[in-house]
């Protein structure tokens, strides 16, 4: 990981640090993916950067590659879990009106059923 920034009060930073258990699906030096504890679809994973970035608004141009890797990891998990062919949804919420409840950016990967539109 090029940067090591964390927030000791952040739920997801505590998961990254191993202080809180999670059903981990993928991990490398920069990214962690785990199953959501409150799934909104039969399959619901969260893909997060290990570096604490509170909201998408806080991401810098220098982190563009990291943000793109979140999408690549999501695609890889969808393929690995067998959802790529039927389809899946990726969602990133930003701030309260956007539905963000944990202030550490995270990409939702939802699959396993037909997903309605519009979502909210």
C-alpha positions as CSV (number, residue, x, y, z in Angstrom):
1,X,0.0,0.0,0.0
2,X,1.5,3.3,-1.0
3,X,-0.2,5.3,1.7
4,X,-1.1,4.1,5.2
5,X,-3.9,6.4,6.3
6,X,-6.5,5.1,8.7
7,X,-9.1,6.5,11.1
8,X,-9.2,4.6,14.5
9,X,-13.0,5.5,14.8
10,X,-13.8,4.2,11.3
11,X,-15.6,0.8,11.2
12,X,-14.0,-0.2,7.9
13,X,-10.5,0.9,9.0
14,X,-11.0,-1.4,12.0
15,X,-12.0,-4.2,9.7
16,X,-8.8,-3.6,7.6
17,X,-6.8,-3.7,10.8
18,X,-8.3,-7.0,11.8
19,X,-10.0,-5.5,15.0
20,X,-13.4,-6.5,13.7
21,X,-14.0,-9.8,11.9
22,X,-15.3,-9.9,8.4
23,X,-16.0,-12.6,5.8
24,X,-13.2,-11.6,3.5
25,X,-13.5,-12.4,-0.2
26,X,-10.5,-10.6,-1.6
27,X,-7.4,-8.8,-0.2
28,X,-4.3,-7.3,-1.6
29,X,-2.0,-4.4,-0.4
30,X,-4.5,-1.7,-1.3
31,X,-8.0,-3.3,-1.4
32,X,-10.2,-5.4,0.8
33,X,-13.5,-7.0,-0.2
34,X,-15.9,-8.7,2.3
35,X,-19.5,-9.7,2.6
36,X,-21.9,-7.0,3.8
37,X,-23.4,-7.9,7.2
38,X,-26.7,-6.4,6.1
39,X,-27.1,-7.8,2.6
40,X,-29.6,-6.1,0.2
41,X,-29.4,-8.9,-2.3
42,X,-28.6,-12.6,-2.1
43,X,-25.0,-11.7,-2.8
44,X,-23.7,-8.4,-1.4
45,X,-20.1,-7.5,-1.0
46,X,-18.3,-4.3,-0.1
47,X,-15.0,-3.4,-1.8
48,X,-12.9,-0.8,0.0
49,X,-9.6,0.8,-0.3
50,X,-7.4,0.1,2.8
51,X,-6.5,3.8,2.8
52,X,-9.2,5.8,4.6
53,X,-11.0,8.1,2.2
54,X,-14.2,9.4,3.8
55,X,-16.3,10.2,0.8
56,X,-15.9,10.1,-3.0
57,X,-15.6,13.9,-2.8
58,X,-12.4,13.4,-0.8
59,X,-10.7,11.3,-3.4
60,X,-7.9,13.0,-5.2
61,X,-6.8,12.7,-8.9
62,X,-3.8,10.8,-7.6
63,X,-6.2,8.1,-6.3
64,X,-7.9,7.6,-9.7
65,X,-6.1,4.3,-10.3
66,X,-7.0,3.0,-6.9
67,X,-10.7,3.8,-7.6
68,X,-10.5,2.0,-10.9
69,X,-9.0,-1.0,-9.2
70,X,-12.1,-1.1,-6.9
71,X,-14.2,-1.7,-10.1
72,X,-11.8,-4.3,-11.4
73,X,-11.9,-6.2,-8.1
74,X,-15.7,-6.1,-8.2
75,X,-15.7,-7.6,-11.7
76,X,-13.3,-10.3,-10.6
77,X,-15.5,-11.2,-7.6
78,X,-18.6,-11.3,-9.9
79,X,-16.8,-13.7,-12.2
80,X,-15.5,-15.8,-9.4
81,X,-18.9,-16.0,-7.7
82,X,-20.7,-16.9,-11.0
83,X,-22.7,-13.7,-11.4
84,X,-21.0,-12.0,-14.3
85,X,-23.1,-13.7,-17.0
86,X,-26.5,-13.0,-15.5
87,X,-25.5,-9.6,-14.3
88,X,-24.7,-7.6,-11.2
89,X,-24.8,-4.0,-9.9
90,X,-22.1,-1.8,-8.5
91,X,-23.0,1.2,-6.4
92,X,-20.9,3.8,-4.6
93,X,-22.9,6.2,-2.4
94,X,-21.6,9.7,-1.4
95,X,-22.8,11.6,1.7
96,X,-26.1,11.3,3.5
97,X,-28.5,12.2,0.6
98,X,-26.6,9.7,-1.5
99,X,-27.2,6.9,1.1
100,X,-23.7,6.7,2.5
101,X,-23.8,5.4,6.1
102,X,-20.1,4.5,6.7
103,X,-17.8,7.4,5.9
104,X,-15.0,5.3,4.3
105,X,-15.6,5.0,0.5
106,X,-16.9,1.6,-0.5
107,X,-18.2,0.0,-3.6
108,X,-21.3,-2.3,-3.2
109,X,-21.4,-5.4,-5.4
110,X,-25.0,-6.8,-5.5
111,X,-26.1,-9.9,-7.4
112,X,-28.1,-13.1,-7.2
113,X,-31.5,-11.7,-8.2
114,X,-33.0,-9.3,-10.8
115,X,-32.4,-5.8,-9.4
116,X,-35.1,-3.1,-9.8
117,X,-34.6,0.3,-11.4
118,X,-34.8,3.0,-10.2
119,X,-32.9,1.8,-7.1
120,X,-34.2,4.3,-4.5
